[in-house]
Amino acid sequence: MTDATARAAELLKEHRCSIDRLDAILVYTLAERFKRTQAVGRLKAEHDLPPSDPNREALQIERLEWLSKEADLDPEFAKKFLNFIISEVIRHHEKLQK
């Protein structure tokens, strides 16, 4: 193995360790987010409120598009990701209403 190859392998290892830490942050962040949305769902169920709020969802999508541009993240990817999360939240809220 050449010095350049060894250095590349070390850099690859460092990048992967960083990615692993970021994946953990994502998982814990999503878990915390879903704890909050579960609380919202229970509150909505207790007060007979609809499981989805299209106006809020539209504002969240718009906000996320702006944030993704600021963070140099593909806005379409961010939008798809948030839409997936929103659909899961609504599914949870509908389940709580039953």
MDTraj code that builds the backbone (N, CA, C; nanometers):
import mdtraj as md
import numpy as np

residues = "MET THR ASP ALA THR ALA ARG ALA ALA GLU LEU LEU LYS GLU HIS ARG CYS SER ILE ASP ARG LEU ASP ALA ILE LEU VAL TYR THR LEU ALA GLU ARG PHE LYS ARG THR GLN ALA VAL GLY ARG LEU LYS ALA GLU HIS ASP LEU PRO PRO SER ASP PRO ASN ARG GLU ALA LEU GLN ILE GLU ARG LEU GLU TRP LEU SER LYS GLU ALA ASP LEU ASP PRO GLU PHE ALA LYS LYS PHE LEU ASN PHE ILE ILE SER GLU VAL ILE ARG HIS HIS GLU LYS LEU GLN LYS".split()
xyz = np.array([
    [0.0845, -0.1175, 0.0000],
    [0.0000, 0.0000, 0.0000],
    [0.0895, 0.1243, 0.0000],
    [0.0592, 0.2178, -0.0887],
    [0.1385, 0.3404, -0.0956],
    [0.0956, 0.4366, 0.0139],
    [0.1789, 0.5371, 0.0369],
    [0.1447, 0.6383, 0.1371],
    [0.0140, 0.7094, 0.1006],
    [-0.0036, 0.7373, -0.0285],
    [-0.1257, 0.8047, -0.0741],
    [-0.2481, 0.7164, -0.0501],
    [-0.2355, 0.5886, -0.0766],
    [-0.3464, 0.4948, -0.0556],
    [-0.3767, 0.4812, 0.0937],
    [-0.2738, 0.4746, 0.1758],
    [-0.2927, 0.4653, 0.3210],
    [-0.3616, 0.5911, 0.3732],
    [-0.3198, 0.7059, 0.3228],
    [-0.3820, 0.8334, 0.3649],
    [-0.5268, 0.8374, 0.3200],
    [-0.5545, 0.7925, 0.1990],
    [-0.6923, 0.7891, 0.1492],
    [-0.7777, 0.6969, 0.2359],
    [-0.7227, 0.5828, 0.2738],
    [-0.7955, 0.4884, 0.3593],
    [-0.8257, 0.5518, 0.4947],
    [-0.7300, 0.6270, 0.5491],
    [-0.7508, 0.6945, 0.6781],
    [-0.8577, 0.8032, 0.6660],
    [-0.8522, 0.8801, 0.5580],
    [-0.9547, 0.9830, 0.5346],
    [-1.0933, 0.9205, 0.5188],
    [-1.0978, 0.8090, 0.4457],
    [-1.2244, 0.7380, 0.4272],
    [-1.2803, 0.6941, 0.5627],
    [-1.1940, 0.6409, 0.6468],
    [-1.2349, 0.5981, 0.7808],
    [-1.2897, 0.7164, 0.8613],
    [-1.2218, 0.8308, 0.8545],
    [-1.2671, 0.9504, 0.9262],
    [-1.4026, 0.9979, 0.8749],
    [-1.4187, 1.0002, 0.7428],
    [-1.5470, 1.0407, 0.6840],
    [-1.6587, 0.9470, 0.7295],
    [-1.6306, 0.8180, 0.7286],
    [-1.7332, 0.7203, 0.7675],
    [-1.7682, 0.7329, 0.9152],
    [-1.6710, 0.7609, 1.0005],
    [-1.6997, 0.7825, 1.1433],
    [-1.7891, 0.9050, 1.1608],
    [-1.7603, 1.0085, 1.0867],
    [-1.8425, 1.1295, 1.0923],
    [-1.9844, 1.1008, 1.0434],
    [-1.9961, 1.0267, 0.9346],
    [-2.1280, 0.9888, 0.8816],
    [-2.2042, 0.9066, 0.9845],
    [-2.1364, 0.8143, 1.0510],
    [-2.2016, 0.7326, 1.1544],
    [-2.2544, 0.8192, 1.2687],
    [-2.1767, 0.9186, 1.3100],
    [-2.2229, 1.0099, 1.4157],
    [-2.3431, 1.0905, 1.3684],
    [-2.3375, 1.1371, 1.2456],
    [-2.4502, 1.2139, 1.1911],
    [-2.5753, 1.1277, 1.1787],
    [-2.5590, 1.0004, 1.1398],
    [-2.6736, 0.9097, 1.1339],
    [-2.7364, 0.8940, 1.2719],
    [-2.6534, 0.8833, 1.3750],
    [-2.7053, 0.8727, 1.5116],
    [-2.7823, 0.9994, 1.5494],
    [-2.7279, 1.1144, 1.5140],
    [-2.7969, 1.2411, 1.5408],
    [-2.9321, 1.2430, 1.4705],
    [-2.9356, 1.1994, 1.3441],
    [-3.0622, 1.1951, 1.2703],
    [-3.1645, 1.1051, 1.3381],
    [-3.1212, 0.9872, 1.3800],
    [-3.2128, 0.8923, 1.4432],
    [-3.2683, 0.9504, 1.5734],
    [-3.1810, 1.0036, 1.6584],
    [-3.2274, 1.0595, 1.7850],
    [-3.3141, 1.1838, 1.7631],
    [-3.2807, 1.2629, 1.6625],
    [-3.3610, 1.3811, 1.6310],
    [-3.4989, 1.3403, 1.5815],
    [-3.5041, 1.2408, 1.4934],
    [-3.6338, 1.1922, 1.4463],
    [-3.7154, 1.1326, 1.5608],
    [-3.6511, 1.0599, 1.6501],
    [-3.7216, 1.0027, 1.7648],
    [-3.7820, 1.1135, 1.8504],
    [-3.7052, 1.2179, 1.8758],
    [-3.7557, 1.3298, 1.9559],
    [-3.8697, 1.4007, 1.8840],
    [-3.8553, 1.4169, 1.7535],
    [-3.9607, 1.4816, 1.6756],
    [-4.0896, 1.4010, 1.6834],
    [-4.0790, 1.2696, 1.6695],
    [-4.1991, 1.1866, 1.6746],
    [-4.2594, 1.1834, 1.8152],
    [-4.1799, 1.1977, 1.9192],
    [-4.2360, 1.2093, 2.0546],
    [-4.3225, 1.3343, 2.0635],
    [-4.2739, 1.4430, 2.0071],
    [-4.3513, 1.5687, 2.0078],
    [-4.4781, 1.5544, 1.9245],
    [-4.4674, 1.4951, 1.8059],
    [-4.5867, 1.4831, 1.7217],
    [-4.6867, 1.3839, 1.7801],
    [-4.6376, 1.2841, 1.8563],
    [-4.7298, 1.1931, 1.9248],
    [-4.8086, 1.2707, 2.0305],
    [-4.7407, 1.3604, 2.1002],
    [-4.8092, 1.4434, 2.1998],
    [-4.9140, 1.5315, 2.1319],
    [-4.8800, 1.5858, 2.0165],
    [-4.9757, 1.6664, 1.9395],
    [-5.0939, 1.5784, 1.8987],
    [-5.0658, 1.4574, 1.8530],
    [-5.1727, 1.3659, 1.8115],
    [-5.2668, 1.3315, 1.9259],
    [-5.2109, 1.3070, 2.0443],
    [-5.2958, 1.2779, 2.1601],
    [-5.3821, 1.3986, 2.1950],
    [-5.3234, 1.5170, 2.1899],
    [-5.3981, 1.6397, 2.2170],
    [-5.5110, 1.6577, 2.1157],
    [-5.4813, 1.6353, 1.9893],
    [-5.5840, 1.6465, 1.8854],
    [-5.6953, 1.5451, 1.9079],
    [-5.6586, 1.4232, 1.9431],
    [-5.7585, 1.3189, 1.9662],
    [-5.8468, 1.3543, 2.0857],
    [-5.7867, 1.4050, 2.1929],
    [-5.8623, 1.4421, 2.3132],
    [-5.9626, 1.5533, 2.2857],
    [-5.9291, 1.6413, 2.1915],
    [-6.0136, 1.7573, 2.1630],
    [-6.0847, 1.7472, 2.0284],
    [-6.0865, 1.6258, 1.9743],
    [-6.1581, 1.5982, 1.8494],
    [-6.1179, 1.6930, 1.7364],
    [-5.9872, 1.7164, 1.7263],
    [-5.9341, 1.7999, 1.6176],
    [-5.8899, 1.7094, 1.5033],
    [-5.8913, 1.7591, 1.3809],
    [-5.8521, 1.6751, 1.2667],
    [-5.7055, 1.6320, 1.2757],
    [-5.6754, 1.5109, 1.2280],
    [-5.5385, 1.4604, 1.2364],
    [-5.4378, 1.5360, 1.1496],
    [-5.4852, 1.6002, 1.0459],
    [-5.3915, 1.6762, 0.9624],
    [-5.4317, 1.8230, 0.9610],
    [-5.3328, 1.9071, 0.9330],
    [-5.3526, 2.0515, 0.9257],
    [-5.2841, 2.0991, 0.7976],
    [-5.3580, 2.0960, 0.6867],
    [-5.2968, 2.1296, 0.5571],
    [-5.2275, 2.2655, 0.5530],
    [-5.2825, 2.3645, 0.6225],
    [-5.2181, 2.4971, 0.6225],
    [-5.0823, 2.4910, 0.6914],
    [-5.0771, 2.4267, 0.8065],
    [-4.9492, 2.4111, 0.8786],
    [-4.8499, 2.3327, 0.7948],
    [-4.8981, 2.2248, 0.7331],
    [-4.8098, 2.1409, 0.6520],
    [-4.7515, 2.2199, 0.5356],
    [-4.8336, 2.3016, 0.4714],
    [-4.7847, 2.3837, 0.3595],
    [-4.6795, 2.4831, 0.4077],
    [-4.7039, 2.5445, 0.5234],
    [-4.6055, 2.6380, 0.5790],
    [-4.4751, 2.5671, 0.6139],
    [-4.4855, 2.4456, 0.6669],
    [-4.3664, 2.3690, 0.7015],
    [-4.2854, 2.3329, 0.5758],
    [-4.3553, 2.2943, 0.4705],
    [-4.2872, 2.2625, 0.3439],
    [-4.2159, 2.3864, 0.2916],
    [-4.2846, 2.4988, 0.2932],
    [-4.2243, 2.6248, 0.2459],
    [-4.1012, 2.6605, 0.3306],
    [-4.1140, 2.6471, 0.4614],
    [-4.0028, 2.6767, 0.5523],
    [-3.8856, 2.5825, 0.5262],
    [-3.9151, 2.4549, 0.5076],
    [-3.8091, 2.3574, 0.4841],
    [-3.7383, 2.3840, 0.3510],
    [-3.8136, 2.4252, 0.2504],
    [-3.7506, 2.4591, 0.1223],
    [-3.6518, 2.5742, 0.1418],
    [-3.6927, 2.6744, 0.2186],
    [-3.6039, 2.7877, 0.2448],
    [-3.4809, 2.7414, 0.3223],
    [-3.5028, 2.6615, 0.4297],
    [-3.3908, 2.6119, 0.5090],
    [-3.2952, 2.5274, 0.4255],
    [-3.3504, 2.4445, 0.3392],
    [-3.2644, 2.3576, 0.2574],
    [-3.1782, 2.4401, 0.1625],
    [-3.2345, 2.5462, 0.1087],
    [-3.1542, 2.6333, 0.0225],
    [-3.0424, 2.6992, 0.1027],
    [-3.0754, 2.7447, 0.2236],
    [-2.9750, 2.8060, 0.3111],
    [-2.8635, 2.7068, 0.3454],
    [-2.9005, 2.5790, 0.3610],
    [-2.8048, 2.4755, 0.4004],
    [-2.7368, 2.4100, 0.2805],
    [-2.7698, 2.4560, 0.1612],
    [-2.7147, 2.3994, 0.0379],
    [-2.7523, 2.2509, 0.0235],
    [-2.8789, 2.2225, 0.0531],
    [-2.9357, 2.0885, 0.0372],
    [-3.0415, 2.0960, -0.0723],
    [-3.0474, 1.9955, -0.1542],
    [-3.1450, 1.9923, -0.2630],
    [-3.2863, 2.0114, -0.2064],
    [-3.3545, 2.1215, -0.2398],
    [-3.4884, 2.1477, -0.1863],
    [-3.5900, 2.0384, -0.2207],
    [-3.5763, 1.9772, -0.3360],
    [-3.6697, 1.8699, -0.3729],
    [-3.6514, 1.7487, -0.2821],
    [-3.5277, 1.7168, -0.2501],
    [-3.5018, 1.6073, -0.1568],
    [-3.5609, 1.6401, -0.0200],
    [-3.5357, 1.7618, 0.0281],
    [-3.5874, 1.8033, 0.1588],
    [-3.7400, 1.7979, 0.1605],
    [-3.8010, 1.8403, 0.0521],
    [-3.9474, 1.8391, 0.0422],
    [-4.0010, 1.6959, 0.0465],
    [-3.9391, 1.6062, -0.0272],
    [-3.9803, 1.4654, -0.0258],
    [-3.9635, 1.4064, 0.1138],
    [-3.8539, 1.4385, 0.1793],
    [-3.8259, 1.3875, 0.3131],
    [-3.9311, 1.4366, 0.4122],
    [-3.9612, 1.5668, 0.4094],
    [-4.0617, 1.6203, 0.5006],
    [-4.2000, 1.5645, 0.4683],
    [-4.2328, 1.5486, 0.3413],
    [-4.3620, 1.4899, 0.3054],
    [-4.3749, 1.3482, 0.3609],
    [-4.2663, 1.2731, 0.3566],
    [-4.2674, 1.1383, 0.4139],
    [-4.2938, 1.1453, 0.5644],
    [-4.2238, 1.2343, 0.6324],
    [-4.2418, 1.2488, 0.7770],
    [-4.3849, 1.2920, 0.8086],
    [-4.4359, 1.3892, 0.7355],
    [-4.5721, 1.4370, 0.7579],
    [-4.6728, 1.3241, 0.7383],
    [-4.6547, 1.2434, 0.6354],
    [-4.7496, 1.1333, 0.6121],
    [-4.7456, 1.0331, 0.7273],
    [-4.6277, 1.0087, 0.7839],
    [-4.6160, 0.9200, 0.9005],
    [-4.6845, 0.9813, 1.0225],
    [-4.6655, 1.1097, 1.0426],
    [-4.7283, 1.1786, 1.1559],
    [-4.8802, 1.1710, 1.1431],
    [-4.9327, 1.1989, 1.0249],
    [-5.0777, 1.1932, 1.0037],
    [-5.1289, 1.0520, 1.0288],
    [-5.0552, 0.9526, 0.9833],
    [-5.0943, 0.8132, 1.0059],
    [-5.1013, 0.7848, 1.1556],
    [-5.0034, 0.8327, 1.2307],
    [-5.0049, 0.8151, 1.3766],
    [-5.1238, 0.8863, 1.4392],
    [-5.1518, 1.0082, 1.3927],
    [-5.2631, 1.0860, 1.4464],
    [-5.3965, 1.0178, 1.4172],
    [-5.4098, 0.9647, 1.2964],
    [-5.5335, 0.8938, 1.2621],
    [-5.5506, 0.7703, 1.3506],
    [-5.4425, 0.7032, 1.3771],
    [-5.4450, 0.5834, 1.4636],
    [-5.4891, 0.6215, 1.6059],
    [-5.4405, 0.7333, 1.6546],
    [-5.4775, 0.7794, 1.7884],
    [-5.6250, 0.8207, 1.7970],
    [-5.6820, 0.8624, 1.6841],
    [-5.8209, 0.9073, 1.6830],
    [-5.9182, 0.7902, 1.6877],
    [-5.8695, 0.6693, 1.6600],
    [-5.9581, 0.5521, 1.6567],
    [-5.9733, 0.4912, 1.7923],
])
top = md.Topology()
chain = top.add_chain()
for i, resn in enumerate(residues, 1):
    res = top.add_residue(resn, chain, resSeq=i)
    for name in ("N", "CA", "C"):
        top.add_atom(name, md.element.get_by_symbol(name[0]), res)
traj = md.Trajectory(xyz[None], top)
